[in-house]
Structures are given as structure tokens and as C-alpha cells.
Amino acid sequence: MNPTTVEQLYEQQIKLLPAAERLRLVAIITRDLATPTVTAKPRLRRLLELEGLGAGIWEGIDAQEYVNDLRKEWDSRP
């Protein structure tokens, strides 16, 4: 299928249809969206599989300095 935006598809194909056909298309899409889809059951993961995720977020940040800043913030709260 050609990479086409929804707007292009509408302008080039759907808008040209008679009103009754466009309403029929809306009904088909509505039915499709209302029908629950079967999704794969999510796989259970072990906690250790998460090790290292998000490590880049903390790159260049001193842990002790971060904790000290948090404590200062807590102390200044009303």
C-alpha cells in the first residue's frame, strides 16, 4: 500500500463516494472499533530483566548530590 495520510485517502477516495456509501463506511468502521480485539496475554517478567533500564537517565548525575537536593526540597516544603 502506498504511504498515504488519512487526509489524502479521504480527499482522493472517500470524499468522492455518495453520502450513502460514506455513511455505510462510517458504520463499518464503527462496528470494527466496537469489536474487542484479542490481544496476546502479556508475558510475566522477572524483576532482574529490568536491570539497567533507564540507566542513561542518571548518566552524569552524582547520586549523593541528588539525594541532598531532594532532602533540601523536602525541608523547604510547608
ZIBEL-V388925 format. One record per residue. N is the residue number from 1. PHI is phi in whole degrees, -180 to 180 (999 if undefined). PSI is psi in radians with two decimals (NA if undefined). Layout:
BEGIN
N;PHI;PSI + N;PHI;PSI
END
This chain:
BEGIN
1;999;2.42 + 2;-65;2.38 + 3;-66;1.88 + 4;-130;2.46 + 5;-77;2.80 + 6;-61;-0.68 + 7;-63;-0.73 + 8;-64;-0.75 + 9;-60;-0.76 + 10;-62;-0.88 + 11;-64;-0.71 + 12;-84;-0.49 + 13;-121;-0.97 + 14;-75;-0.76 + 15;-60;-0.48 + 16;-77;-0.28 + 17;-73;2.65 + 18;-63;2.73 + 19;-55;-0.71 + 20;-62;-0.68 + 21;-71;-0.64 + 22;-66;-0.69 + 23;-64;-0.67 + 24;-63;-0.69 + 25;-65;-0.73 + 26;-60;-0.73 + 27;-64;-0.72 + 28;-64;-0.80 + 29;-65;-0.72 + 30;-62;-0.79 + 31;-60;-0.75 + 32;-63;-0.75 + 33;-71;-0.50 + 34;-79;-0.33 + 35;-81;2.11 + 36;-66;2.43 + 37;-96;2.57 + 38;-83;2.12 + 39;-111;2.67 + 40;-67;2.49 + 41;-67;2.24 + 42;-63;2.43 + 43;-79;2.37 + 44;-70;2.45 + 45;-117;2.64 + 46;-83;2.58 + 47;-58;-0.65 + 48;-67;-0.32 + 49;-67;-0.35 + 50;-87;-0.12 + 51;-57;2.27 + 52;89;-0.22 + 53;-67;2.33 + 54;80;0.16 + 55;-61;-0.58 + 56;-63;-0.46 + 57;-63;-0.59 + 58;-94;0.02 + 59;-61;2.24 + 60;83;0.08 + 61;-108;2.19 + 62;-77;2.18 + 63;-61;-0.79 + 64;-66;-0.69 + 65;-64;-0.68 + 66;-62;-0.82 + 67;-64;-0.74 + 68;-61;-0.74 + 69;-63;-0.70 + 70;-63;-0.77 + 71;-63;-0.70 + 72;-61;-0.73 + 73;-63;-0.74 + 74;-63;-0.72 + 75;-66;-0.51 + 76;-88;-0.07 + 77;-76;2.54 + 78;-71;NA
END
